[in-house]
Amino acid sequence: MTSTQAIGELLDHIGFRKEPDESGAVTWELPVAPHVVNTSGGLQGGLVATLVDIAAGTLALDSLPAGGVVTSDLSVRYFRAVTTGTARAVSTIVHSGKRSIVVQVEVRNMPENHLAALATVSFAIVGHNTR
């Protein structure tokens, strides 16, 4: 088993899923379930940050012709708990350069569609010549 397969199985087990949305953008979702909530009944903050990293990383990788990315900085502002339904992360590239990509991610509770968290993720581009 490769490390990519192992990570994919872990994400599947936790409940992360990639979904198309109405606008055609690719989103990632995490349903609220007993195994992913904190003691207050909301999605655990670290899992929300992981959802952000996955959603941003997928978009960053899809935007590159070659090579890969590694997370160099991740900042999440939490506004409200996601206690029912699903957390949906939608990503937008705000900067794409030779050595880095910066992505903004909105996490919304669905179906209410309220902003639950707002994040910025910076990635270093690796695996190809950046000169």
N, C-alpha and C positions, 0 to 999 in steps of 0.2 A: 504494500500500500504506500502510495506517495504521500508527502505531507499535504499536498493540495486535496487529495481524496479524504484524508483524515480531517482536515479543517471543514471540508464540505459536509461530511457526516456529522460533525459537531454542530454546525450551523443548522442543519436539518433537524437534529435532535432537539435543539433549543426551540426551534420554531421559526427561524428567519426564513423569509421567502421573497423572491424577486417577482415583481408584478408589473405589468404595463398599466399606465393610467389613461384617463380619457384623452389627454393631449398627446399621447404616444410616447411620453417620457418614461424611462424605466425607473421604477421606485422599488424600495425595499420595505418590507413590513415585518412586524413582530406582534403577534396576537398576545393579549393578556391571558395568562394561564397560571395556575397555582405554582408551577415550578420556576416562574420568572418574576414574581412579585416580591417586594420588600415587606417588612413588618407592618407598614401602613396600607398595604394592598395595591400599591402602584408598581409599574414596571421598575425594576431595579436600575438605578442610575448608571451603573457600569454597563449594563446591557443596552441602555439607550445610547451610550457613548460608542459601544461596539456596533450598533445599528448605523450610527452616523458614519463611523469609519468604513464600514462595508459599502454603504451607499455612495460615499464620496470616492472611495477607492475604485469602485466599479466604473464610475463616470470618468475618473482620471485615466484609468487603463484603457477604456474604450476610445479616449481622445488621442491616444498615442499611436503613431505608425509602427513603432518598435520599442523594445525595452520594457521597463517596469517602473513601479513607483514604491517608495517606502514612506510611511507617515513620519513627518518631521515635527509637526505641531498639531495639536487638537484642542480646541476650546469649545466647551458646551455651556450654554446658559439655559437653565431649566426654569420654565415659567409655570407649568402645571403638571400634576401627576396624570399619567395615563392609567386609569383604574378599570376601564371596561373597553371592549372592542379591540382595536388594533392601533399600534403606533405606526404611522407611515412616514418614511423619510424620502424627501425629494431633493435632489442635488442640482446645483448650478455652478458652472465654472466661472470664477471671477477674475482669474489670471492664469495664463498659460505661457510659460517662457521656455528657454532652452534647458534650464536646470530645475525648474520648479513649477508646480501647478497648485493653485489655491481654489478650494471648492467651498461653497456655502451650502449648508443643509438645513432645511426646515423639517422638523418632526411635528406631525399633527396627530391628534387623537381622532380616530375615525369610528363611527360615522359623523361625529359632531363637527369635525374639521377645525377645531381650535388649535392654535399654536401652542405646543407643549414644550418645545425646546428649539433653540437656534444655535447652530454650530458653524465654526470655520475650521477647515482642515487643510494643512499645508503638506504637500508631498514633494520629496526630492525625486527627480527622475534618475533612474539607474539602468545599467545594462546596455547602454549604447553611447557612442562618442558624443559629448555635449559641446565640443569646441567648435 
